[in-house]
Amino acid sequence: MNEILHIVHTDTEPGLDIAMFIGTIQHMSCIEEFNQDRTLKPNNIEKLLQRTEEILEELENRLKNDIELK
């Protein structure tokens, strides 16, 4: 997972970023089942948390725009 995160992060393809975000969250949710996956690097976790905040802001803006259009 550490190898994938830095490859797919790109501002030009936010859809890929969101798909990887979802996959990473799913991966982290089941991480306790697999001891070998407990080696996520702190830098990658920080990037994931930052991207989580960005995605939540994007979703908030979309919801606000949808409400305003109705």
PDB file of N, CA, C, O and CB in Angstrom:
ATOM      1  N   MET A   1       0.831  -1.190   0.000  1.00  0.00           N
ATOM      2  CA  MET A   1       0.000   0.000   0.000  1.00  0.00           C
ATOM      3  C   MET A   1       0.871   1.248   0.000  1.00  0.00           C
ATOM      4  O   MET A   1       0.542   2.231  -0.664  1.00  0.00           O
ATOM      5  CB  MET A   1      -0.943   0.001   1.208  1.00  0.00           C
ATOM      6  N   ASN A   2       1.984   1.222   0.739  1.00  0.00           N
ATOM      7  CA  ASN A   2       2.870   2.382   0.775  1.00  0.00           C
ATOM      8  C   ASN A   2       3.399   2.726  -0.616  1.00  0.00           C
ATOM      9  O   ASN A   2       3.540   3.899  -0.961  1.00  0.00           O
ATOM     10  CB  ASN A   2       4.036   2.127   1.727  1.00  0.00           C
ATOM     11  N   GLU A   3       3.689   1.698  -1.410  1.00  0.00           N
ATOM     12  CA  GLU A   3       4.216   1.925  -2.748  1.00  0.00           C
ATOM     13  C   GLU A   3       3.169   2.544  -3.664  1.00  0.00           C
ATOM     14  O   GLU A   3       3.496   3.374  -4.513  1.00  0.00           O
ATOM     15  CB  GLU A   3       4.721   0.622  -3.342  1.00  0.00           C
ATOM     16  N   ILE A   4       1.923   2.149  -3.498  1.00  0.00           N
ATOM     17  CA  ILE A   4       0.846   2.617  -4.375  1.00  0.00           C
ATOM     18  C   ILE A   4       0.481   4.065  -4.103  1.00  0.00           C
ATOM     19  O   ILE A   4       0.209   4.818  -5.039  1.00  0.00           O
ATOM     20  CB  ILE A   4      -0.383   1.743  -4.211  1.00  0.00           C
ATOM     21  N   LEU A   5       0.469   4.471  -2.833  1.00  0.00           N
ATOM     22  CA  LEU A   5      -0.022   5.800  -2.471  1.00  0.00           C
ATOM     23  C   LEU A   5       0.718   6.928  -3.175  1.00  0.00           C
ATOM     24  O   LEU A   5       0.087   7.860  -3.673  1.00  0.00           O
ATOM     25  CB  LEU A   5       0.083   5.991  -0.989  1.00  0.00           C
ATOM     26  N   HIS A   6       2.045   6.861  -3.226  1.00  0.00           N
ATOM     27  CA  HIS A   6       2.773   7.971  -3.853  1.00  0.00           C
ATOM     28  C   HIS A   6       2.674   7.947  -5.377  1.00  0.00           C
ATOM     29  O   HIS A   6       2.884   8.978  -6.016  1.00  0.00           O
ATOM     30  CB  HIS A   6       4.235   7.931  -3.439  1.00  0.00           C
ATOM     31  N   ILE A   7       2.362   6.810  -5.965  1.00  0.00           N
ATOM     32  CA  ILE A   7       2.235   6.718  -7.420  1.00  0.00           C
ATOM     33  C   ILE A   7       0.922   7.325  -7.900  1.00  0.00           C
ATOM     34  O   ILE A   7       0.898   8.029  -8.909  1.00  0.00           O
ATOM     35  CB  ILE A   7       2.333   5.261  -7.873  1.00  0.00           C
ATOM     36  N   VAL A   8      -0.159   7.060  -7.193  1.00  0.00           N
ATOM     37  CA  VAL A   8      -1.477   7.469  -7.684  1.00  0.00           C
ATOM     38  C   VAL A   8      -1.883   8.875  -7.271  1.00  0.00           C
ATOM     39  O   VAL A   8      -2.853   9.406  -7.811  1.00  0.00           O
ATOM     40  CB  VAL A   8      -2.506   6.508  -7.205  1.00  0.00           C
ATOM     41  N   HIS A   9      -1.177   9.495  -6.335  1.00  0.00           N
ATOM     42  CA  HIS A   9      -1.580  10.838  -5.914  1.00  0.00           C
ATOM     43  C   HIS A   9      -1.274  11.829  -7.032  1.00  0.00           C
ATOM     44  O   HIS A   9      -0.117  12.058  -7.382  1.00  0.00           O
ATOM     45  CB  HIS A   9      -0.856  11.254  -4.598  1.00  0.00           C
ATOM     46  N   THR A  10      -2.325  12.403  -7.578  1.00  0.00           N
ATOM     47  CA  THR A  10      -2.169  13.374  -8.649  1.00  0.00           C
ATOM     48  C   THR A  10      -3.327  14.348  -8.619  1.00  0.00           C
ATOM     49  O   THR A  10      -4.471  13.957  -8.385  1.00  0.00           O
ATOM     50  CB  THR A  10      -2.079  12.679 -10.017  1.00  0.00           C
ATOM     51  N   ASP A  11      -3.034  15.608  -8.855  1.00  0.00           N
ATOM     52  CA  ASP A  11      -4.081  16.626  -8.870  1.00  0.00           C
ATOM     53  C   ASP A  11      -4.857  16.617 -10.183  1.00  0.00           C
ATOM     54  O   ASP A  11      -5.960  17.160 -10.250  1.00  0.00           O
ATOM     55  CB  ASP A  11      -3.477  18.004  -8.635  1.00  0.00           C
ATOM     56  N   THR A  12      -4.298  16.009 -11.223  1.00  0.00           N
ATOM     57  CA  THR A  12      -4.968  16.020 -12.524  1.00  0.00           C
ATOM     58  C   THR A  12      -6.040  14.948 -12.636  1.00  0.00           C
ATOM     59  O   THR A  12      -6.930  15.060 -13.479  1.00  0.00           O
ATOM     60  CB  THR A  12      -3.955  15.838 -13.627  1.00  0.00           C
ATOM     61  N   GLU A  13      -5.976  13.925 -11.819  1.00  0.00           N
ATOM     62  CA  GLU A  13      -6.962  12.841 -11.837  1.00  0.00           C
ATOM     63  C   GLU A  13      -7.556  12.645 -10.448  1.00  0.00           C
ATOM     64  O   GLU A  13      -7.227  11.667  -9.776  1.00  0.00           O
ATOM     65  CB  GLU A  13      -6.320  11.526 -12.335  1.00  0.00           C
ATOM     66  N   PRO A  14      -8.423  13.551 -10.000  1.00  0.00           N
ATOM     67  CA  PRO A  14      -8.975  13.413  -8.653  1.00  0.00           C
ATOM     68  C   PRO A  14      -9.828  12.160  -8.478  1.00  0.00           C
ATOM     69  O   PRO A  14      -9.958  11.659  -7.361  1.00  0.00           O
ATOM     70  CB  PRO A  14      -9.797  14.625  -8.317  1.00  0.00           C
ATOM     71  N   GLY A  15     -10.401  11.654  -9.546  1.00  0.00           N
ATOM     72  CA  GLY A  15     -11.203  10.431  -9.444  1.00  0.00           C
ATOM     73  C   GLY A  15     -10.360   9.246  -9.006  1.00  0.00           C
ATOM     74  O   GLY A  15     -10.800   8.429  -8.198  1.00  0.00           O
ATOM     75  N   LEU A  16      -9.152   9.155  -9.539  1.00  0.00           N
ATOM     76  CA  LEU A  16      -8.242   8.079  -9.149  1.00  0.00           C
ATOM     77  C   LEU A  16      -7.866   8.222  -7.687  1.00  0.00           C
ATOM     78  O   LEU A  16      -7.800   7.232  -6.957  1.00  0.00           O
ATOM     79  CB  LEU A  16      -6.980   8.082 -10.030  1.00  0.00           C
ATOM     80  N   ASP A  17      -7.622   9.442  -7.261  1.00  0.00           N
ATOM     81  CA  ASP A  17      -7.303   9.719  -5.863  1.00  0.00           C
ATOM     82  C   ASP A  17      -8.438   9.274  -4.948  1.00  0.00           C
ATOM     83  O   ASP A  17      -8.199   8.663  -3.907  1.00  0.00           O
ATOM     84  CB  ASP A  17      -7.019  11.211  -5.665  1.00  0.00           C
ATOM     85  N   ILE A  18      -9.671   9.580  -5.338  1.00  0.00           N
ATOM     86  CA  ILE A  18     -10.828   9.213  -4.524  1.00  0.00           C
ATOM     87  C   ILE A  18     -10.986   7.695  -4.475  1.00  0.00           C
ATOM     88  O   ILE A  18     -11.277   7.132  -3.420  1.00  0.00           O
ATOM     89  CB  ILE A  18     -12.110   9.868  -5.080  1.00  0.00           C
ATOM     90  N   ALA A  19     -10.795   7.035  -5.613  1.00  0.00           N
ATOM     91  CA  ALA A  19     -10.894   5.573  -5.644  1.00  0.00           C
ATOM     92  C   ALA A  19      -9.837   4.940  -4.746  1.00  0.00           C
ATOM     93  O   ALA A  19     -10.126   3.992  -4.016  1.00  0.00           O
ATOM     94  CB  ALA A  19     -10.746   5.052  -7.085  1.00  0.00           C
ATOM     95  N   MET A  20      -8.615   5.461  -4.797  1.00  0.00           N
ATOM     96  CA  MET A  20      -7.555   4.941  -3.941  1.00  0.00           C
ATOM     97  C   MET A  20      -7.838   5.245  -2.479  1.00  0.00           C
ATOM     98  O   MET A  20      -7.546   4.433  -1.601  1.00  0.00           O
ATOM     99  CB  MET A  20      -6.205   5.525  -4.348  1.00  0.00           C
ATOM    100  N   PHE A  21      -8.407   6.414  -2.219  1.00  0.00           N
ATOM    101  CA  PHE A  21      -8.781   6.780  -0.852  1.00  0.00           C
ATOM    102  C   PHE A  21      -9.767   5.758  -0.290  1.00  0.00           C
ATOM    103  O   PHE A  21      -9.595   5.267   0.826  1.00  0.00           O
ATOM    104  CB  PHE A  21      -9.394   8.204  -0.811  1.00  0.00           C
ATOM    105  N   ILE A  22     -10.787   5.446  -1.062  1.00  0.00           N
ATOM    106  CA  ILE A  22     -11.796   4.483  -0.615  1.00  0.00           C
ATOM    107  C   ILE A  22     -11.151   3.117  -0.381  1.00  0.00           C
ATOM    108  O   ILE A  22     -11.407   2.476   0.638  1.00  0.00           O
ATOM    109  CB  ILE A  22     -12.942   4.368  -1.653  1.00  0.00           C
ATOM    110  N   GLY A  23     -10.324   2.678  -1.312  1.00  0.00           N
ATOM    111  CA  GLY A  23      -9.647   1.394  -1.157  1.00  0.00           C
ATOM    112  C   GLY A  23      -8.728   1.367   0.050  1.00  0.00           C
ATOM    113  O   GLY A  23      -8.645   0.358   0.751  1.00  0.00           O
ATOM    114  N   THR A  24      -8.037   2.474   0.294  1.00  0.00           N
ATOM    115  CA  THR A  24      -7.128   2.541   1.433  1.00  0.00           C
ATOM    116  C   THR A  24      -7.890   2.508   2.748  1.00  0.00           C
ATOM    117  O   THR A  24      -7.474   1.836   3.692  1.00  0.00           O
ATOM    118  CB  THR A  24      -6.275   3.800   1.358  1.00  0.00           C
ATOM    119  N   ILE A  25      -9.000   3.227   2.812  1.00  0.00           N
ATOM    120  CA  ILE A  25      -9.818   3.203   4.023  1.00  0.00           C
ATOM    121  C   ILE A  25     -10.328   1.784   4.278  1.00  0.00           C
ATOM    122  O   ILE A  25     -10.325   1.317   5.417  1.00  0.00           O
ATOM    123  CB  ILE A  25     -11.005   4.194   3.903  1.00  0.00           C
ATOM    124  N   GLN A  26     -10.764   1.103   3.223  1.00  0.00           N
ATOM    125  CA  GLN A  26     -11.214  -0.283   3.382  1.00  0.00           C
ATOM    126  C   GLN A  26     -10.068  -1.164   3.864  1.00  0.00           C
ATOM    127  O   GLN A  26     -10.249  -2.022   4.728  1.00  0.00           O
ATOM    128  CB  GLN A  26     -11.781  -0.826   2.055  1.00  0.00           C
ATOM    129  N   HIS A  27      -8.890  -0.941   3.295  1.00  0.00           N
ATOM    130  CA  HIS A  27      -7.709  -1.712   3.686  1.00  0.00           C
ATOM    131  C   HIS A  27      -7.377  -1.485   5.160  1.00  0.00           C
ATOM    132  O   HIS A  27      -7.105  -2.434   5.896  1.00  0.00           O
ATOM    133  CB  HIS A  27      -6.503  -1.333   2.806  1.00  0.00           C
ATOM    134  N   MET A  28      -7.403  -0.224   5.582  1.00  0.00           N
ATOM    135  CA  MET A  28      -7.066   0.097   6.965  1.00  0.00           C
ATOM    136  C   MET A  28      -8.116  -0.425   7.941  1.00  0.00           C
ATOM    137  O   MET A  28      -7.801  -0.724   9.093  1.00  0.00           O
ATOM    138  CB  MET A  28      -6.909   1.599   7.128  1.00  0.00           C
ATOM    139  N   SER A  29      -9.359  -0.534   7.484  1.00  0.00           N
ATOM    140  CA  SER A  29     -10.413  -1.014   8.380  1.00  0.00           C
ATOM    141  C   SER A  29     -10.248  -2.493   8.722  1.00  0.00           C
ATOM    142  O   SER A  29     -10.732  -2.950   9.757  1.00  0.00           O
ATOM    143  CB  SER A  29     -11.777  -0.783   7.751  1.00  0.00           C
ATOM    144  N   CYS A  30      -9.574  -3.231   7.862  1.00  0.00           N
ATOM    145  CA  CYS A  30      -9.369  -4.652   8.154  1.00  0.00           C
ATOM    146  C   CYS A  30      -7.911  -4.953   8.489  1.00  0.00           C
ATOM    147  O   CYS A  30      -7.508  -6.116   8.488  1.00  0.00           O
ATOM    148  CB  CYS A  30      -9.813  -5.505   6.968  1.00  0.00           C
ATOM    149  N   ILE A  31      -7.125  -3.936   8.773  1.00  0.00           N
ATOM    150  CA  ILE A  31      -5.686  -4.100   8.988  1.00  0.00           C
ATOM    151  C   ILE A  31      -5.358  -4.976  10.198  1.00  0.00           C
ATOM    152  O   ILE A  31      -4.314  -5.627  10.213  1.00  0.00           O
ATOM    153  CB  ILE A  31      -5.039  -2.746   9.158  1.00  0.00           C
ATOM    154  N   GLU A  32      -6.214  -5.006  11.200  1.00  0.00           N
ATOM    155  CA  GLU A  32      -5.927  -5.795  12.393  1.00  0.00           C
ATOM    156  C   GLU A  32      -5.904  -7.287  12.105  1.00  0.00           C
ATOM    157  O   GLU A  32      -5.346  -8.063  12.881  1.00  0.00           O
ATOM    158  CB  GLU A  32      -6.946  -5.500  13.465  1.00  0.00           C
ATOM    159  N   GLU A  33      -6.500  -7.688  11.004  1.00  0.00           N
ATOM    160  CA  GLU A  33      -6.518  -9.105  10.658  1.00  0.00           C
ATOM    161  C   GLU A  33      -5.173  -9.576  10.112  1.00  0.00           C
ATOM    162  O   GLU A  33      -4.899 -10.775  10.091  1.00  0.00           O
ATOM    163  CB  GLU A  33      -7.611  -9.380   9.641  1.00  0.00           C
ATOM    164  N   PHE A  34      -4.335  -8.642   9.672  1.00  0.00           N
ATOM    165  CA  PHE A  34      -3.091  -8.996   9.000  1.00  0.00           C
ATOM    166  C   PHE A  34      -1.918  -8.267   9.647  1.00  0.00           C
ATOM    167  O   PHE A  34      -1.782  -7.053   9.497  1.00  0.00           O
ATOM    168  CB  PHE A  34      -3.170  -8.663   7.498  1.00  0.00           C
ATOM    169  N   ASN A  35      -1.080  -8.995  10.359  1.00  0.00           N
ATOM    170  CA  ASN A  35       0.062  -8.394  11.048  1.00  0.00           C
ATOM    171  C   ASN A  35       1.073  -7.778  10.093  1.00  0.00           C
ATOM    172  O   ASN A  35       1.687  -6.765  10.429  1.00  0.00           O
ATOM    173  CB  ASN A  35       0.746  -9.427  11.900  1.00  0.00           C
ATOM    174  N   GLN A  36       1.263  -8.360   8.912  1.00  0.00           N
ATOM    175  CA  GLN A  36       2.272  -7.851   7.990  1.00  0.00           C
ATOM    176  C   GLN A  36       1.914  -6.480   7.436  1.00  0.00           C
ATOM    177  O   GLN A  36       2.795  -5.780   6.935  1.00  0.00           O
ATOM    178  CB  GLN A  36       2.467  -8.822   6.854  1.00  0.00           C
ATOM    179  N   ASP A  37       0.656  -6.075   7.508  1.00  0.00           N
ATOM    180  CA  ASP A  37       0.238  -4.785   6.974  1.00  0.00           C
ATOM    181  C   ASP A  37       0.292  -3.664   8.004  1.00  0.00           C
ATOM    182  O   ASP A  37      -0.173  -2.560   7.721  1.00  0.00           O
ATOM    183  CB  ASP A  37      -1.152  -4.893   6.426  1.00  0.00           C
ATOM    184  N   ARG A  38       0.823  -3.902   9.148  1.00  0.00           N
ATOM    185  CA  ARG A  38       0.856  -2.884  10.197  1.00  0.00           C
ATOM    186  C   ARG A  38       2.033  -1.935  10.045  1.00  0.00           C
ATOM    187  O   ARG A  38       2.348  -1.197  10.978  1.00  0.00           O
ATOM    188  CB  ARG A  38       0.910  -3.541  11.556  1.00  0.00           C
ATOM    189  N   THR A  39       2.676  -1.938   8.913  1.00  0.00           N
ATOM    190  CA  THR A  39       3.870  -1.114   8.727  1.00  0.00           C
ATOM    191  C   THR A  39       3.595   0.111   7.868  1.00  0.00           C
ATOM    192  O   THR A  39       4.483   0.553   7.138  1.00  0.00           O
ATOM    193  CB  THR A  39       4.975  -1.936   8.100  1.00  0.00           C
ATOM    194  N   LEU A  40       2.401   0.670   7.933  1.00  0.00           N
ATOM    195  CA  LEU A  40       2.125   1.892   7.187  1.00  0.00           C
ATOM    196  C   LEU A  40       3.033   2.998   7.697  1.00  0.00           C
ATOM    197  O   LEU A  40       3.163   3.196   8.905  1.00  0.00           O
ATOM    198  CB  LEU A  40       0.633   2.301   7.312  1.00  0.00           C
ATOM    199  N   LYS A  41       3.652   3.708   6.785  1.00  0.00           N
ATOM    200  CA  LYS A  41       4.570   4.771   7.167  1.00  0.00           C
ATOM    201  C   LYS A  41       3.789   5.995   7.633  1.00  0.00           C
ATOM    202  O   LYS A  41       2.760   6.335   7.048  1.00  0.00           O
ATOM    203  CB  LYS A  41       5.497   5.137   5.993  1.00  0.00           C
ATOM    204  N   PRO A  42       4.272   6.662   8.689  1.00  0.00           N
ATOM    205  CA  PRO A  42       3.567   7.856   9.206  1.00  0.00           C
ATOM    206  C   PRO A  42       3.322   8.915   8.141  1.00  0.00           C
ATOM    207  O   PRO A  42       2.277   9.566   8.150  1.00  0.00           O
ATOM    208  CB  PRO A  42       4.358   8.473  10.340  1.00  0.00           C
ATOM    209  N   ASN A  43       4.264   9.098   7.227  1.00  0.00           N
ATOM    210  CA  ASN A  43       4.097  10.095   6.170  1.00  0.00           C
ATOM    211  C   ASN A  43       2.897   9.759   5.290  1.00  0.00           C
ATOM    212  O   ASN A  43       2.141  10.649   4.903  1.00  0.00           O
ATOM    213  CB  ASN A  43       5.370  10.191   5.316  1.00  0.00           C
ATOM    214  N   ASN A  44       2.722   8.481   4.973  1.00  0.00           N
ATOM    215  CA  ASN A  44       1.588   8.065   4.152  1.00  0.00           C
ATOM    216  C   ASN A  44       0.273   8.197   4.905  1.00  0.00           C
ATOM    217  O   ASN A  44      -0.754   8.526   4.312  1.00  0.00           O
ATOM    218  CB  ASN A  44       1.774   6.631   3.684  1.00  0.00           C
ATOM    219  N   ILE A  45       0.299   7.942   6.199  1.00  0.00           N
ATOM    220  CA  ILE A  45      -0.914   8.114   6.999  1.00  0.00           C
ATOM    221  C   ILE A  45      -1.303   9.581   7.033  1.00  0.00           C
ATOM    222  O   ILE A  45      -2.482   9.919   6.927  1.00  0.00           O
ATOM    223  CB  ILE A  45      -0.713   7.576   8.434  1.00  0.00           C
ATOM    224  N   GLU A  46      -0.310  10.455   7.180  1.00  0.00           N
ATOM    225  CA  GLU A  46      -0.597  11.896   7.181  1.00  0.00           C
ATOM    226  C   GLU A  46      -1.173  12.337   5.835  1.00  0.00           C
ATOM    227  O   GLU A  46      -2.107  13.138   5.794  1.00  0.00           O
ATOM    228  CB  GLU A  46       0.683  12.701   7.498  1.00  0.00           C
ATOM    229  N   LYS A  47      -0.624  11.822   4.741  1.00  0.00           N
ATOM    230  CA  LYS A  47      -1.167  12.139   3.413  1.00  0.00           C
ATOM    231  C   LYS A  47      -2.606  11.649   3.290  1.00  0.00           C
ATOM    232  O   LYS A  47      -3.458  12.338   2.728  1.00  0.00           O
ATOM    233  CB  LYS A  47      -0.295  11.508   2.306  1.00  0.00           C
ATOM    234  N   LEU A  48      -2.870  10.464   3.814  1.00  0.00           N
ATOM    235  CA  LEU A  48      -4.216   9.903   3.761  1.00  0.00           C
ATOM    236  C   LEU A  48      -5.190  10.766   4.558  1.00  0.00           C
ATOM    237  O   LEU A  48      -6.300  11.038   4.098  1.00  0.00           O
ATOM    238  CB  LEU A  48      -4.221   8.463   4.296  1.00  0.00           C
ATOM    239  N   LEU A  49      -4.782  11.193   5.740  1.00  0.00           N
ATOM    240  CA  LEU A  49      -5.644  12.054   6.555  1.00  0.00           C
ATOM    241  C   LEU A  49      -5.888  13.398   5.876  1.00  0.00           C
ATOM    242  O   LEU A  49      -6.999  13.927   5.912  1.00  0.00           O
ATOM    243  CB  LEU A  49      -5.023  12.274   7.936  1.00  0.00           C
ATOM    244  N   GLN A  50      -4.846  13.945   5.259  1.00  0.00           N
ATOM    245  CA  GLN A  50      -5.000  15.211   4.543  1.00  0.00           C
ATOM    246  C   GLN A  50      -5.972  15.043   3.383  1.00  0.00           C
ATOM    247  O   GLN A  50      -6.842  15.886   3.167  1.00  0.00           O
ATOM    248  CB  GLN A  50      -3.636  15.721   4.031  1.00  0.00           C
ATOM    249  N   ARG A  51      -5.823  13.960   2.643  1.00  0.00           N
ATOM    250  CA  ARG A  51      -6.720  13.716   1.511  1.00  0.00           C
ATOM    251  C   ARG A  51      -8.143  13.464   1.994  1.00  0.00           C
ATOM    252  O   ARG A  51      -9.101  13.840   1.320  1.00  0.00           O
ATOM    253  CB  ARG A  51      -6.224  12.522   0.677  1.00  0.00           C
ATOM    254  N   THR A  52      -8.289  12.831   3.153  1.00  0.00           N
ATOM    255  CA  THR A  52      -9.616  12.623   3.730  1.00  0.00           C
ATOM    256  C   THR A  52     -10.299  13.953   3.967  1.00  0.00           C
ATOM    257  O   THR A  52     -11.470  14.124   3.628  1.00  0.00           O
ATOM    258  CB  THR A  52      -9.525  11.832   5.042  1.00  0.00           C
ATOM    259  N   GLU A  53      -9.572  14.901   4.548  1.00  0.00           N
ATOM    260  CA  GLU A  53     -10.128  16.234   4.790  1.00  0.00           C
ATOM    261  C   GLU A  53     -10.509  16.914   3.477  1.00  0.00           C
ATOM    262  O   GLU A  53     -11.565  17.540   3.383  1.00  0.00           O
ATOM    263  CB  GLU A  53      -9.123  17.103   5.560  1.00  0.00           C
ATOM    264  N   GLU A  54      -9.647  16.790   2.463  1.00  0.00           N
ATOM    265  CA  GLU A  54      -9.935  17.410   1.164  1.00  0.00           C
ATOM    266  C   GLU A  54     -11.194  16.822   0.539  1.00  0.00           C
ATOM    267  O   GLU A  54     -12.031  17.557   0.014  1.00  0.00           O
ATOM    268  CB  GLU A  54      -8.746  17.232   0.211  1.00  0.00           C
ATOM    269  N   ILE A  55     -11.330  15.500   0.593  1.00  0.00           N
ATOM    270  CA  ILE A  55     -12.494  14.837   0.001  1.00  0.00           C
ATOM    271  C   ILE A  55     -13.763  15.218   0.745  1.00  0.00           C
ATOM    272  O   ILE A  55     -14.804  15.441   0.126  1.00  0.00           O
ATOM    273  CB  ILE A  55     -12.313  13.313   0.011  1.00  0.00           C
ATOM    274  N   LEU A  56     -13.685  15.294   2.071  1.00  0.00           N
ATOM    275  CA  LEU A  56     -14.856  15.707   2.842  1.00  0.00           C
ATOM    276  C   LEU A  56     -15.266  17.138   2.506  1.00  0.00           C
ATOM    277  O   LEU A  56     -16.457  17.440   2.437  1.00  0.00           O
ATOM    278  CB  LEU A  56     -14.576  15.581   4.341  1.00  0.00           C
ATOM    279  N   GLU A  57     -14.288  18.023   2.296  1.00  0.00           N
ATOM    280  CA  GLU A  57     -14.592  19.399   1.887  1.00  0.00           C
ATOM    281  C   GLU A  57     -15.242  19.425   0.505  1.00  0.00           C
ATOM    282  O   GLU A  57     -16.196  20.168   0.277  1.00  0.00           O
ATOM    283  CB  GLU A  57     -13.311  20.256   1.885  1.00  0.00           C
ATOM    284  N   GLU A  58     -14.720  18.606  -0.420  1.00  0.00           N
ATOM    285  CA  GLU A  58     -15.308  18.528  -1.760  1.00  0.00           C
ATOM    286  C   GLU A  58     -16.758  18.058  -1.686  1.00  0.00           C
ATOM    287  O   GLU A  58     -17.635  18.621  -2.341  1.00  0.00           O
ATOM    288  CB  GLU A  58     -14.489  17.580  -2.655  1.00  0.00           C
ATOM    289  N   LEU A  59     -17.003  17.024  -0.884  1.00  0.00           N
ATOM    290  CA  LEU A  59     -18.363  16.506  -0.739  1.00  0.00           C
ATOM    291  C   LEU A  59     -19.281  17.537  -0.086  1.00  0.00           C
ATOM    292  O   LEU A  59     -20.442  17.668  -0.472  1.00  0.00           O
ATOM    293  CB  LEU A  59     -18.355  15.214   0.084  1.00  0.00           C
ATOM    294  N   GLU A  60     -18.770  18.260   0.892  1.00  0.00           N
ATOM    295  CA  GLU A  60     -19.557  19.308   1.543  1.00  0.00           C
ATOM    296  C   GLU A  60     -19.967  20.379   0.535  1.00  0.00           C
ATOM    297  O   GLU A  60     -21.118  20.815   0.513  1.00  0.00           O
ATOM    298  CB  GLU A  60     -18.761  19.942   2.700  1.00  0.00           C
ATOM    299  N   ASN A  61     -19.015  20.797  -0.297  1.00  0.00           N
ATOM    300  CA  ASN A  61     -19.315  21.808  -1.316  1.00  0.00           C
ATOM    301  C   ASN A  61     -20.337  21.301  -2.329  1.00  0.00           C
ATOM    302  O   ASN A  61     -21.223  22.047  -2.743  1.00  0.00           O
ATOM    303  CB  ASN A  61     -18.036  22.227  -2.037  1.00  0.00           C
ATOM    304  N   ARG A  62     -20.217  20.042  -2.729  1.00  0.00           N
ATOM    305  CA  ARG A  62     -21.189  19.467  -3.664  1.00  0.00           C
ATOM    306  C   ARG A  62     -22.585  19.447  -3.058  1.00  0.00           C
ATOM    307  O   ARG A  62     -23.565  19.787  -3.722  1.00  0.00           O
ATOM    308  CB  ARG A  62     -20.772  18.048  -4.067  1.00  0.00           C
ATOM    309  N   LEU A  63     -22.669  19.045  -1.786  1.00  0.00           N
ATOM    310  CA  LEU A  63     -23.971  19.007  -1.115  1.00  0.00           C
ATOM    311  C   LEU A  63     -24.570  20.403  -0.997  1.00  0.00           C
ATOM    312  O   LEU A  63     -25.767  20.585  -1.218  1.00  0.00           O
ATOM    313  CB  LEU A  63     -23.838  18.376   0.274  1.00  0.00           C
ATOM    314  N   LYS A  64     -23.753  21.382  -0.653  1.00  0.00           N
ATOM    315  CA  LYS A  64     -24.236  22.760  -0.553  1.00  0.00           C
ATOM    316  C   LYS A  64     -24.746  23.244  -1.905  1.00  0.00           C
ATOM    317  O   LYS A  64     -25.798  23.879  -1.983  1.00  0.00           O
ATOM    318  CB  LYS A  64     -23.121  23.691  -0.038  1.00  0.00           C
ATOM    319  N   ASN A  65     -24.007  22.949  -2.965  1.00  0.00           N
ATOM    320  CA  ASN A  65     -24.421  23.360  -4.310  1.00  0.00           C
ATOM    321  C   ASN A  65     -25.719  22.676  -4.721  1.00  0.00           C
ATOM    322  O   ASN A  65     -26.592  23.304  -5.320  1.00  0.00           O
ATOM    323  CB  ASN A  65     -23.320  23.046  -5.329  1.00  0.00           C
ATOM    324  N   ASP A  66     -25.847  21.392  -4.400  1.00  0.00           N
ATOM    325  CA  ASP A  66     -27.079  20.666  -4.725  1.00  0.00           C
ATOM    326  C   ASP A  66     -28.278  21.256  -3.996  1.00  0.00           C
ATOM    327  O   ASP A  66     -29.358  21.386  -4.572  1.00  0.00           O
ATOM    328  CB  ASP A  66     -26.934  19.185  -4.372  1.00  0.00           C
ATOM    329  N   ILE A  67     -28.088  21.610  -2.739  1.00  0.00           N
ATOM    330  CA  ILE A  67     -29.179  22.195  -1.954  1.00  0.00           C
ATOM    331  C   ILE A  67     -29.563  23.560  -2.512  1.00  0.00           C
ATOM    332  O   ILE A  67     -30.746  23.894  -2.585  1.00  0.00           O
ATOM    333  CB  ILE A  67     -28.775  22.321  -0.469  1.00  0.00           C
ATOM    334  N   GLU A  68     -28.565  24.349  -2.907  1.00  0.00           N
ATOM    335  CA  GLU A  68     -28.836  25.681  -3.460  1.00  0.00           C
ATOM    336  C   GLU A  68     -29.574  25.603  -4.789  1.00  0.00           C
ATOM    337  O   GLU A  68     -30.369  26.487  -5.107  1.00  0.00           O
ATOM    338  CB  GLU A  68     -27.533  26.451  -3.640  1.00  0.00           C
ATOM    339  N   LEU A  69     -29.322  24.559  -5.567  1.00  0.00           N
ATOM    340  CA  LEU A  69     -29.963  24.409  -6.872  1.00  0.00           C
ATOM    341  C   LEU A  69     -31.415  23.966  -6.755  1.00  0.00           C
ATOM    342  O   LEU A  69     -32.190  24.144  -7.694  1.00  0.00           O
ATOM    343  CB  LEU A  69     -29.196  23.418  -7.715  1.00  0.00           C
ATOM    344  N   LYS A  70     -31.789  23.399  -5.632  1.00  0.00           N
ATOM    345  CA  LYS A  70     -33.155  22.881  -5.467  1.00  0.00           C
ATOM    346  C   LYS A  70     -34.110  23.940  -5.054  1.00  0.00           C
ATOM    347  O   LYS A  70     -35.297  23.665  -4.874  1.00  0.00           O
ATOM    348  CB  LYS A  70     -33.188  21.778  -4.465  1.00  0.00           C
TER     349      LYS A  70
END
